[in-house]
Amino acid sequence: MSATRLLVLGVVRGFGRTHGYRVRAELLSWGIDDWANVKPGSIYHALRQLAKDGLLEASEIMDWPGRVDYSVTPEGDEEFFRLLVDALERPERRDDTLRAGLALMPALSRDRAVAALSRRLGVLEAQRAVLLKESGTARAEGLPPHLAELWRMRMRYADLGVEWTRDLLERVRSGEYELAGEDRDAFGAPGSRQALGAPSAH
């Protein structure tokens, strides 16, 4: 559920105060049905659970029966950043968690994004070095030749992970993308979704 929690916290934080339908519409506009394992029903469940956990504050709207508005609590803000940094710096996380982290990366300062991606790169490079050593040992032990394809496949994925992370890290370091603190209305700033022309609440 960490990808869903991260996305929902991030969207509510971006709006400052909003309701479930708006969160769902925003996430669907990002195409999450293509790149994240997040179903519309799980969004509403996440909102209720996050409120129960004290990470969101839920307020019923008196002149709109049945509507509940949500805003991020200080504890929720702390959890949002924990999940976001974790998604970017830990390559063992599922792909949908990384994608959620990338979608919300502008909420981080540039220094914080660079630090998270640097740690990710370090882990990936260490994993690749271990894999290289293991593949050499496997060949030395005389495994059937076709099994070498397993090592080739794993090495290709390891190389790709290192190459992609290094490229992204260099682009973030060089100033690509607007990150937190660089523009008051940047994507990651609290309440920025209204400033960016988000749909109205009605």
Beta strands, then each sheet from edge to edge (+ up, - down):
strand 1: 18-19
strand 2: 56-60
strand 3: 68-72
sheet 1: 1+ 3- 2+
end
